[in-house]
Amino acid sequence: MGNNFKFRSALKTDKHSIIIPIENINRQGYTIDINVAEDVFEKKYPSECFWNFIEEIQRQPHIQEISEDCDLIFVHGFKNLMQSTGIFDATKFKDLTPLLQQEWLKNNKPEDWHGIEIFEGDVAEIKYRKDVFEYGVVHYSIDGAEYSKGSVSVGSYKKQTKVVGNIYEGWPANADYMVDFYFRNCSILGDNLGGNDE
């Protein structure tokens, strides 16, 4: 079981998006370590300039301040914040990309792998039976974390669930309907982040 008090954040522009762990959270908002953001950005976009990305991020209204002297990005409020559900999906270690396997093996063994941690905002694929799949966006409701159709808890089909994207970085075309449903009915983001990066 994971830690559902764990958070990560999405930094997104028209052309680029990264998901990173947050440094600290308080009543006013949260902070992001700029060095961690740079590392994640450069791995995802090796030929792009991180500081051009930061210039665009800095113009977004929810960014309170980017402080280079203390290496922090200060975010006002909780926009783009993704909370862990404390549940891991059914992705096997052998199914990870070679890059993700290398990242995992820096501090762990293959047998320590328990799946991809599921966060709010993730797009999940649920296999009900052979070749029958449903999709949903993970979100929190009064009863806990559930898929965007609002009737299935995240843990109900844990052994048949895989994370296949998220609302910030993109998702498979098969999930378009349920992602659109999420933005129309469940999202409290205030503006549509939709648009498939794939």
ABEGO torsion letter per residue (X at the ends): XBBAABBBBBBBBAABBBBBBBABBBAAEBBBBAAAAAAAAAAABAABBAAAAAAAAAABAABABBBAAAGBBBBBEABGBBBBAGBBBABBAAABBAAAAAAAAAABBAAABAEBBBBBGBBBBBBABBGBBBBBBBBBBAAEBBBAAGABBAAAAAAABBBAEBAAAEBBAAAAAAAAAAAAAABAAGBBABEBAX
